[in-house]
Amino acid sequence: MNICVFLSAADLDDRYTVPAREFAELLGRGGHTLVWGGSESGLMKVVADGVQEAGGRLVGVSVDFLAAKARTNADEMVIAKDLAERKALLLEKSDAIVIMVGGTGTLDEATEILELKKHGKHTKPVVLLNTAGFYDGLRQQFRRMEDEGFLPVPLTDLVFFAEDGSHLHPVELQGDGICVSAENVLAFDESLQYEVRRIEGHGIPGGALFTMQFHGTGTVVVKTHGTPVVLPVTPTTFADCNAVVAWSSAAQVIISSQVRLRRNAYPGHSGETVNLQFRGAPGNFIVVQPYEV
């Protein structure tokens, strides 16, 4: 998968470089390609080094007036004539976009990508990595835009805010299968076969849990809220339907029970939740995330 990363070329401290390096190594180990601004400076260099040293490919798109700072050992390097062409090429060469910490240049790239998505000019997933709370203010501004009617589409349809790279999980399939809750699917390779399914039941929010079942060879990028936990389903495991992220496609899923919690324990909540029961042979699993009612 080609992952475009917009980020700073400035030299930054460990608050930003350490998480950036960890995310880069995750991409490289997964065999993904980094599509980035091509610079050999600052955080751009940190991420490019991490991807390349972990086994990933580098595709850079620099610009004419910064060509002297372009990385010399990238697998591919394109020199655009201006910033507009650069942004267009970065989008064209990518399957998904990640926005890391940066200055006005990164903000310009991020807002243009979101504006194009808002108008349906692309449908690629966009993730904003809010490392060390760097984009807290931007998230607040976006929410105000949404609340006051400035965004014609829901904010969640435009961008996913992740507190760090550990909330993004590339899952490599090698001929096997996995089911993922539809709202947790961020991106997937077009080489994969998939089918949308629904688990229906009284008490499930919206009346049904929509899932995507993937088969074949390729990558699915799964997003979570918080750190996920993998649990075996042998012989039986129960999980709140709101907390379920994914499970092995061979596992059997049953709507097990509806649980009524004390209403006064969670003000404003209905106090109802649904447990899903998972069964399967050894080797089958489910993935759950933290969930607060």
N, C-alpha and C positions, 0 to 999 in steps of 0.2 A: 504494500500500500504506500502511496506517495503522500506524505504528511507535510504540509506547508506550515512553517513556523515563522510568525512575525515577532521580532524581538529587538532588543537594544544592541548596539555595537559598542556601548560604553563599558568601561571596566567597573564592575560592581563588587560589593562585598559578599560574604558567604551566605547572607540571608537569601540571596538570589542565585548565586552561582552553584551552590550545593544542590538545591532542588532541580535546577536546570540540568545539571550533569546527570542526576539520577534519571530524569525523564529521557534524556538523550540516550543513555545506556539501555533503557527499556526499549526504545525504538530500534536501536541497533541490534540488540539480541533477538528481536522479533523479525529481523531481516527486512525492515522497512527502509524506505528512501526518504531522506530529509530534503525537502525543497525549501530553500531559505535565501536570504539576501546576498549570500556569497561572500560576506566579509570575513577577513581573517583577524578581526579585532573584537575585543570585549566579550560580551555574553554570546555573540554570534560564534565566536571561535570556540568558546567552552562547549556549546551544544554540538557544533560540527565535529570537534575532537571526540566527544563522547559517542556520537553515532558511528563515526568511522572506526574508532578503536573497538567498538562492540560488534562490528561486522556489517553495519548498514552502508548504504550508498549515499552519496552527496550530489545533489543537483542544485547549483547556484544560479541566481539571476541577479547580477550586479547592474550597475548603471554607468554610463559613460564617464561621468565626472568622479566616480569612485572606483574605476577599474583598477587603479594602482593598488588598491587595498583588497582586491579579490583573492580568494584562496587559490593556490596554484595546483594543488593535488586533488581537487574535486573530480568526481567521475564525469561530470558535465558542468560546463560554465557558459552561461549566455550573458552577453553584455547588451543591455537595453539602451535605447537612445535617450530615454527620459524616464522620470518616475512613473508616469501614467502607463507606459509600455511595460515597465518592470512589474507593476501590480497586476496588470492583465496577464502577463506570462506566468507569474507565480500562481495565480488562480487557475489558469489553464492547465498547468502541469501537476496539480494536486488533486487528491481524492477527499481530503479533509483539511481543515485549517485550525491551527492552535495559535492563540495570541498569548504571548508571555509578556513579562514586564518590559516597558520601553518608554520612550519619550514621545515627542510630537510626531515623529515619523511613523512609529508603531501605531499611535492613535489614529493617524490619517489612514493607514492601511486597514486598521480594524473597522473604522466607521464606513469606509467605502465598501468593504466586503459585506458588511451588514446591510448597507443601503441596497446593494445589488441583490442580496437575498430577499430583502423586503419586497422588491419589485419583481421577484420571480426570475431573475436573470441567472441564478444558479441555485442549486438545492443542496450544496455540500454542507456537511455539518461543521459548525463553528464552536470551538471551545475556548473559553477565556480562563487562563490559569491565574487565579487570584493569590499568587504567592505572597506570604507575609501580609495579607490584607491590602495589597497594593492597589487593587481595583475596587475597594469597598465604596469609594465615592462615586465611581462610574456606575456601579451596580445600582446605587441609590438613585442616581440621576435617570438611568434607564427605567427604573420602576416608577419614578414620578412621571416620565414621559408616557408610560403605559397607563397609569392611573388617570391622567388628565387628558387622554385621548389623542396623544401625538403619534402613537404607533398603531397602524391599521391592522397589525397582526400581533398575537400574543408574544411577549418577550421570550418565552420558552421555545417558541418556534424559530427564533432568530439565533439564539446563543445559549450555550450551557456554561454556567459558572462552576468551575471546579476549584476547590481550595488549594489543591496541589495535584501533581501528576499521579499520585497514588490512587486517585479516584477514577483514573482511566485505565482500562484493562484490555489490551489486545489479546484475543483468544485465537490461537492457531488451530485450525481444523485440518486433519490429514485423512480425509475420507470418512471421518466419524460425524456425529451429529450433536447438536445442543439446542435447547429451547431457551429463549431469553424473553423476559417481559418486555413488551414493545416499547415502553417508555424508557427502558434502560439501554436500548440499542442506539449507538451513536453513529456508527458507520460499518460497512462491510464490503468485501470484495465482490465485484460483479461475477466472479467465477463461481460463487457459492449459489446453490439452489436453496430457495426458502419458500415457506408456506406460512401464511397468517392463520392462526387458530384462536379460538376463544374458549375460555373456561367460564361457564355460566353458573350463577348461583345467587340465591337471595342473600343479601348482606354484603356482597362484593361491591365496592364503589363503582358506580356506573352500570351495575348489573352483570358485568363480565370482566374477566382478566384477559386482555389481548396479549398473545405471545407470538413470537416468530421462531419457527423451527428451521434451523440451518443444517445443511448437509453438504459434503464435498470437501474440496481443498481450498483454503484461503483463510482470511482473517476477519473476525468480527471484533469491533471495538465496543466494549461494554462500559457504561458509565455508572457510578454508584455514588450515593450520598454517604460518605464515611467509608471506613475500612471494611470490606466484605469478609465474610467467614464461609469457608467451604465445609459442609457437613455430609457424612455418608448417609445413605438412605436404606441401609441394610440393618435390620429387616424393615423398619418403619421410622419415618421422621415426620414431625408436625411442624408447620411454620405459618406465621401470620401472612396472609396474602399480600399485605402491604410491604412486607419485608423481603419477599422472594424476588431475586434478581434473575436467576437462571438455574437450569437443571439439565442433567444428561437426558437425551431424547428417549432413551430406553426405559427411563423410570416411569412408573404409573402414578398419575395424579388423581386424587379423589378429594372432593369437597367434604371435609370431615365434620366440622361443627361450627356453630355460630356461638360466640362467647359474648355474654353481656357483662361489661365491667361496671363498677360503681359509677354512676353518673357524676357524683360529687368529687370523684377522684380526678376527672379531666374536664374542667369547665368548658362548655361549648362543644364538646364531643358527644356523639350519640351514645357512646359507651358500648357499641357493637363492633365486633370484628369477626373475621372468618378464618378458620384454620384450614390449611391444605395439608392433606396427608400424602406423603411420597413413599412409594415402595419400589424396590428394585434389587437386582442381583448384586453381589459384591462388585465394587468398582463404580457403581452409580452414585451420584452426588446431587446436592443442591447448593446454591450460593445465596446467602442472605446478607442484607445490609441493615444498619441501624435504622429503626423507625420509631418515631415519637407520635403518639396520638394527642 
